[in-house]
C-alpha cells in the first residue's frame, strides 16, 4: 500500500518514464503490413478442417466452435476461436527501495499495440519459452519466477483471458519479491505502484498483461483487524476504495450469499461448446486477406507482416485478430450503507471453463453490441456512457494484448451512482464490496475485462 | 456450533433414531438381482458407440474416455466413465428448536447400499425431478431450496463427485433455514448436528449425499475475531479442531502460498481427456453380465433388477457400478506450532474439470491400488493403515452413493502424527489448517473423498 501511495521514486519521475517510453517508440521503428493469409510465413490452413495453425504446432490455432446456451437472446451460433492451451507466465519482479516496493516494468513493442511500445510486466513467457533446454535463450528474469530461492512469491494465480475469443486460455499472474540484487537490463525500469497507476490514466500506455497482474495485487491487504490497518488515503475516492477493501460485515450480501448467487446461475445457465472445423463455421467466410463475419461484425482474423528492431527476431509474420468496433468495459459503483459496492455481472462466454465468470457491469468486447448505436446497448450501458463528469471515477482508452489483437481498444469507465439511485437489475447482477470482489478474483472467478478495469483503480 | 455440541434432541435420542432406521430397513424388504445388461429395462447399448444409455436420454450414460497425463506413473489409459451433466440438489432443511439448530434427515433406501436404508439429506433431486411441470410429483420439501421466501440459504455450493468414475458430475449442496413451520413426513426426522455426527461412527449408516452436505457446514463459523468466538469444546480432539478452524495467521503456509502451490501444480500437470466409444475402450471388455477390466481390477458395470417397496416405483432395473476392492480414504494430521494441520494432496483424476482437485492424504478408490497388497500402496498409506490405536482420531467404513455404486465401501481414517514426526513429502502435498481447508472447500477445490471424510469429524 505504501508503494501505491507513492508517485515519486528515487529512480525516475513519472515524466521521465514517459520520456523513456517515447524514446523507445522512436528507437523501435516498425511496420505492420496486411498480407494474404496464405502468405503468412510458418502458418497454414489445415487440409481437413481449414483451421489456421502454425507449422510447429505451437503458438495458437484458430478453430471453429458451435455454441449452445440459454443465457442470452441468441440460443445457438458458430464462431472462430483461438485455442492456446499452454499456460504462460505474466510476472513482475518487485523489490523494496527506501522502504517502498518497486516493480520492474519493461518497455515492449507488440505489433497490435496502438502505441507500439507499452509498459509490460518484467516477464511474458509462454511455457515453450521458459522450458527450453538452452538456458541462454530463456527470457530474462524468468528464473525469479521459477526458482524459489531467488524470490518470494507475493502473487501467484492462474487467471483466464478473453473468453469471447480464446478457448480457456490462461496465464499465471505472478509478483515476486526478489531476495538479492536485481540487474536492470535495457528496456527495464523500477516504478512504484503509484507511478504505474498514474500511467494508467494515459491511453494505451500500460499493457493488458500489466493490468491483469496489477489487478491481482490487492489495493490494501485485507482483513478485519482494524488495529493493524494502515492510515486511509487522503483523497475521497481513494478512501472509499480503502474502506470497501477493509469492510468487515458491512457488505450488502454476505460472502456465502454471493457464492449462492453464482451457484444458482451456474445451475440455470447452460453452455455447450463443440469444436467444428473452421471451414464450416456458419455465417463466417474466408477470403484471401481475412476470416470475417458475413455481416461485417464482431472481429476478423488477418495476416500481418511485421518488421521491427526491438524484438528477438527483426521480421516475422503472424495472424492478428482485428475488432470491428471499439468496446466498452464499465463498472457502476455505489455507496450502500456508506460502503462502496461494485455491480458485478455473471457473464456466460464461450471460452469459460465453468459456464460463467464474474464480469464488470457492462462489457461489450468483440461482441454483438455497437458503441455507436445506443439501441443495441446492453443493460446499464447508458448509465456508464451518459454519466455526468463529476460521477466518472475513471475513464481511459486501453488496448488489449497487442501480440494477438490488432488495435483492439476498449473504453474503460468507472461511474459512481448517487447513493439513492436504484438501477433496475435482473438477477444476473449483484452488488459486492471491493473486499468481496478481490476474494472472488483470487480464486479465479473474475474475467479479464473486470480484472483489468480493477487494475486501473488507484488509491491516489 | 451449538447444534454440533448437542447430542441429545427434544425429539428423539440417538438410540431411537437407530431403532427407527432398523425398523425402516425391516419395513422395506427389497432385493437386488444381477441381470444381463441387455435385459436392463429402459437401457440399451447405442448402436454406433456401444455406450450404455437410457431410452429417455436422461439419468446417466456410460461412455469411454482416453486419458493422457504426466501426473502419475501411467501416461495413457482408457476406461469407462459415467457422464451425468445435470446438476442436482442435495439439500438439508434446518430449523431451530429450543435454541439449537436441527436438521431434517430422511431414511432412504438405495439398491447399492450395504445396509439398504441410510440417513440422507432432506432432498436428493435431479434437475429433471424438480423442474417437472406437474407440481404434485416433485420431491417433497424441494421448494424450500428453490423458493427464497420459504427459507434462507445457509450453505449453497456446487461440489463435484467422484472424479475417477464421473465426468464432471456435481451437485448443489445446500442447507436452508426454514422460515415457518415444517411438516415432518413419514421417513423424516429432526436431528441435531451432534446426533448426526454420532451416527457417523457407525459403518454405512449415513449416506454419501449426507456426508458431502455436512462437510460444507463449517465446524465453527470462522473468522479471526476472538471476542466473538464461542467457547471451545471440552474434548482434546474437538478443541484441536476448533482451534485449527479459528486460527489466524498461525498456519504453516499463508493462504496465498497455498494458492500458489496449486497454481504451480496446475501448470506442471497435464490432463487430456478424449471421449471414445465404450465399445473400443482398450483393456476393458463387455460380456453378457458386465463391462469389466480385462485384468479384473478397478470396477465393473453390471445390470441389476431391484424390487422394493419404499420407493416411488416398486420395481425397476438399472446399471450399477461395482468395485473390485475396498478403498481407503485417509487424512494424516499433525500439530504444527501447536495448531492442527491436515495433509492435503493435489489429485489429478480424469473427471476433474480443472486438472486437479484437493484430495485427502491417501485415496485409493476405484483405483489401481490394492488394500490387501502393501507393495501396491500409494505414498503414506502405511502411516494411515498402520497407526497405533491411540493415534487414530476417526475410523469407520462408509459406503458411496447407493444409487449408482453397488456395495462400494471405503475405510475412512484420520490419523494424528506425533508433532515431531516428519513424513517424507513430495511437492504434491501440503499442510493446511482446518480454516484453510474449509476455505478451499467453499470455493470448490476439495474432492468428494476429502470432503466426505471431513464431514465425519465431530467436535464432541
Interface residues (C-beta under 8 A of the other chain):
Chain A: X87 X127 X153 X154 X155 X156 X157 X158 X172 X223 X224 X225 X256 X257 X259 X260 X263 X264 X266 X267 X353 X354 X442 X443
Chain B: X87 X127 X153 X154 X155 X156 X157 X158 X172 X223 X224 X225 X256 X257 X259 X260 X263 X264 X266 X267 X353 X354 X442 X443
